[in-house]
Amino acid sequence: MKKLLLVGCILLAGAAVYGSEYEASLADLESRLSALQAEEQAVYNARKAEALQAQDDVNKAKKLYAEVSAKEKALSASKKGGQYGEILAGYKEIKKELEAEIKEKEKVIAAFNALSK
């Protein structure tokens, strides 16, 4: 009977130690998971801020593009040559640059939208 009681106590002690190892491992995994989730949220927030800024930049660029297009159209309609032609070429160059900027910013927005899904 004493041997059975002694074996039972040893088994209980072993189970307690064995269980506490798993509890420590589980606590470590949960801690790492929480840290990873916080990091993921921080990255998401940064991407969201970039996308919002990009959208604001796109809106401003489109507004400027419309203004430049209107000035270009008015200058083209006047049929003046010489230095006006240089100004017209400058308007066209600005429009190309704005188009490139808009495309680049729209890629940032699309990347965030894909991340959000």
C-alpha positions as CSV (number, residue, x, y, z in Angstrom):
1,M,0.0,0.0,0.0
2,K,2.8,2.4,0.9
3,K,4.5,1.6,-2.4
4,L,1.3,2.3,-4.3
5,L,0.9,5.6,-2.5
6,L,4.5,6.5,-3.2
7,V,4.2,5.7,-6.9
8,G,1.0,7.8,-7.0
9,C,2.7,10.8,-5.5
10,I,5.6,10.5,-7.9
11,L,3.2,10.3,-10.8
12,L,1.3,13.3,-9.6
13,A,4.5,15.3,-9.1
14,G,5.7,14.3,-12.6
15,A,2.4,15.3,-14.1
16,A,2.5,18.7,-12.4
17,V,6.0,19.4,-13.6
18,Y,5.2,18.1,-17.1
19,G,2.0,20.3,-17.2
20,S,3.8,23.4,-16.1
21,E,6.3,23.1,-19.0
22,Y,3.4,23.1,-21.4
23,E,1.9,26.0,-19.6
24,A,5.1,28.0,-19.9
25,S,5.4,27.1,-23.6
26,L,1.8,28.1,-24.2
27,A,2.3,31.4,-22.3
28,D,5.4,32.1,-24.5
29,L,3.6,31.3,-27.7
30,E,0.7,33.6,-26.6
31,S,3.1,36.4,-25.8
32,R,4.8,36.0,-29.2
33,L,1.4,35.9,-30.9
34,S,0.4,39.2,-29.2
35,A,3.6,40.9,-30.2
36,L,3.2,39.7,-33.8
37,Q,-0.4,40.9,-33.9
38,A,0.7,44.3,-32.6
39,E,3.4,44.5,-35.2
40,E,1.0,43.6,-37.9
41,Q,-1.5,46.2,-36.7
42,A,1.3,48.8,-36.8
43,V,2.3,47.9,-40.3
44,Y,-1.4,48.0,-41.4
45,N,-1.8,51.5,-39.8
46,A,1.3,52.7,-41.6
47,R,0.1,51.4,-44.9
48,K,-3.3,53.0,-44.3
49,A,-1.7,56.3,-43.6
50,E,0.4,56.0,-46.8
51,A,-2.8,55.2,-48.8
52,L,-4.7,58.1,-47.4
53,Q,-1.8,60.4,-48.2
54,A,-1.6,59.0,-51.7
55,Q,-5.3,59.5,-52.2
56,D,-4.9,63.1,-51.1
57,D,-1.9,63.5,-53.5
58,V,-3.9,62.0,-56.3
59,N,-6.8,64.4,-55.7
60,K,-4.5,67.4,-55.8
61,A,-2.6,66.1,-58.9
62,K,-5.9,65.6,-60.7
63,K,-7.1,69.1,-59.8
64,L,-3.8,70.5,-61.0
65,Y,-3.9,68.3,-64.2
66,A,-7.4,69.8,-65.0
67,E,-6.1,73.3,-64.5
68,V,-3.0,72.7,-66.7
69,S,-5.2,71.0,-69.4
70,A,-7.5,74.0,-69.4
71,K,-4.6,76.4,-69.9
72,E,-3.1,74.2,-72.5
73,K,-6.4,74.1,-74.4
74,A,-6.8,77.8,-74.2
75,L,-3.3,78.4,-75.5
76,S,-3.7,75.8,-78.3
77,A,-6.9,77.6,-79.4
78,S,-5.1,81.0,-79.6
79,K,-2.9,79.6,-82.4
80,K,0.0,81.8,-81.3
81,G,3.6,80.6,-82.1
82,G,7.1,81.5,-80.9
83,Q,7.5,81.5,-77.2
84,Y,3.9,80.4,-76.8
85,G,4.9,77.1,-78.4
86,E,7.5,76.6,-75.7
87,I,5.0,77.3,-73.0
88,L,2.6,74.8,-74.6
89,A,5.3,72.2,-74.6
90,G,5.9,73.0,-70.9
91,Y,2.2,72.4,-70.2
92,K,2.4,69.0,-72.0
93,E,5.5,68.0,-70.0
94,I,3.8,69.0,-66.7
95,K,0.8,66.9,-67.7
96,K,3.0,63.8,-68.4
97,E,4.7,64.2,-65.0
98,L,1.3,64.5,-63.3
99,E,0.0,61.4,-65.1
100,A,3.1,59.5,-63.9
101,E,2.6,60.7,-60.3
102,I,-1.1,59.8,-60.4
103,K,-0.3,56.3,-61.6
104,E,2.4,55.8,-58.9
105,K,0.1,57.0,-56.2
106,E,-2.8,54.8,-57.4
107,K,-0.5,51.8,-57.2
108,V,0.0,52.6,-53.5
109,I,-3.7,52.8,-53.0
110,A,-4.4,49.6,-54.9
111,A,-1.7,47.8,-52.8
112,F,-3.5,48.9,-49.6
113,N,-6.9,47.9,-50.9
114,A,-5.5,44.5,-51.7
115,L,-4.0,44.3,-48.2
116,S,-7.4,45.3,-46.6
117,K,-9.3,42.5,-48.3
